[in-house]
Amino acid sequence: MSTDPGPTQATPADLTLPELEGAKRPGGVLAMIGGLLSTWPARISALVLGLMILMALLAPLLGTVDPIQLDPSKRLQGISADHWLGTDSFGRDLYSRVVYGARISLAVGAGTALLAIVLGVFFGVLTGYFTWADIILMRFMDGLMAIPGILLAITLVAVSGATLTTVLVAIAIPEIPRVARMVRSVIMGVRNEAYVEAASVLGTGTWPMIWRHLLPNTVAPLIVQGTYIFASAIMTESILSFLGAGVPPETPSWGNMMADGRQFFLLKPELILYPGLMVSLTVLSVNLLGDVLRDRLDPRMAKRL
């Protein structure tokens, strides 16, 4: 008589994605950080971005004078012991304004990415899992995507006033449909997988199903999308400020500095060079780190490394 017990029934704990198993790395957080910084471009990008964040946090200590202090008698001066990068057309210290400008640009980038991802995930889950929501909400999202983002941002700022909060919201709104579409496509791609159907048969509720089995699949693309939104928001804030539709003109931001210096570019090009260089370095660093995060966090890419 055979004693073979036959195939055993799988438990919920056994229902794991093969891709996720292949993406696991020993060593915890330190090993993951070491993997992310395994290449020189990633290390340099992380260093540059870390210095930008540190500069923003320590701006009151690093700044030499008040960044909004006017001194017309010292307008358009060169580098000196009192003004390390010279002064602008209003006699304000360029070095202090560059340092404090990091606060505005990084705050807009981080706040925009966070707001767009939170709302985008919410709408993406609704439209990807519930058919009725997909029919209604995605048509609204399609309408938003049909409007150029910079024009929508200028309109919202013009209507609501030029404040940091208004600029942040105005830049985030055009990004929400893009995040929602990405999350929707991921949810629709995995909701019919065998492990999702098995969890449903075992009695898993709708929201636990979404939280445990569907949302984890969106983490890797969301992180990558978040880095691109972060970089794009910094660029958009600079464009809005350059056009006079960003944060108030007296606020030290890199975009405002370039807007103030454009009239004197031929006489003193560093008025645009310094803030433009900071924007370029920050955006490049964020984008490079986003590429590395995509390669490391996407299980399909991780298998190739």
PyMOL commands that set and color helices and strands:
alter all, ss='L'
color gray80, all
select helices_A, chain A and resi 12-14+18-23+28-36+40-57+59-62+72-74+94-129+131-145+149-160+164-190+194-201+206-242+254-264+270-297+299-302
alter helices_A, ss='H'
color red, helices_A
deselect
rebuild
show_as cartoon
